[in-house]
């Protein structure tokens, strides 16, 4: 048991360390004793080697007693230390707040947000699109401004107006607003900035337009396209066939791996899709034959089904697809982009064929991977001629 020695100052005592020395003497551990609400309190202060002396202990004791007498301030060391910790935390928060005040949108973009999406976003095309939107439209308007100084009015409205004057589509303008919203959300998640998001909420009026692609291929057109592609590019032919028969997006085709499909059962699973969920795919006989033909003898489960010449993931559809469409004159005289045949037309063709043969729209939703059935109904337009026939059935005689 430690032996305590009282000092000349009332309420202060110390004990010696058995072996550790401070200078020529043994190290001393100081403690104080006093009364709080009629109860004696004893609290340790610290070692002489750590800066505690009888004089410092007396100053601390006098301060605590004075607080008890006046009824203000900490009455114990625990209370005093908690106040000190709180003050340090507040100082840290204030420093962080001061730093954020001067942190610009460009600072967040270059040091945190863009490096994050480069490392985590699967689609290289999406990364490049965001980079272009930032460079051409977002940075000139808000790049130099601190996050706390950017607001819906005037900054978001200026962005919309500038892009509209440049004849950018409503979809592109919405995309730019989404990028800004994502940067603020990222800053919030990383505890960089916790203020209002000027690109989120009802106060931001997002431009809208009906930019749905209305075109789909007929069965005859699709067969002509496949026959034309075969001698030009087997890869493009096979990707076209897969989209037509299974409704896959281009990005889903380029990330498809051999362990995602089973040629024998005619089934497969698309993983980590645009909706964030896995979804099943079902393979027609011609797709099964195509995959069986493509599969290398020593293919590994995680190998990609389609790769570029370097054996890496394909980033965009071959120009052969567009050249073949041009040779077919399939887009000749078409000026409205919504009416032009592009690779995504194949996915819409798949869905339209299902609808025409009477497939339940709920099944079509699941096969397309839409999170909301309203997306599916917007994605598909009922055939105009079929609607006309239904109305004419009302005629009498």
Secondary structure, DSSP 8 states (H G I E B T S, - for coil): ---EEE-SSTTEEEEEEEEEEETTEEEEEEEEEEEETTEEEEEEEEEGGGT--HHHHHHHHHHHHHHHHHT-S-SSHHHHHHHHHHHHHHHHHHHHHHHHHT-BHHHHIIIIIHHHHHHH-S-HHHHHHHHHHIIIIIHHHHTTSBGGG--IIIIIHHHHHHHHHTT--HHHHHHHHHHHHHHHHHHHHTTS--S--TTSSTTS--------------HHHHHHHHHHHHTT-HHHHHHHHHHHHH---HHHHHT-BGGGEETTTTEEEE-S-TTSS-EEEE--HHHHHHHHHH--TT--TTSBSS--TTSS---S--HHHHHHHHHTTTTTT--SGGGS--THHHHHHHHHHHHHTT--HHHHHHHHT-SSHHHHHHH----HHHHHHHHHTT---
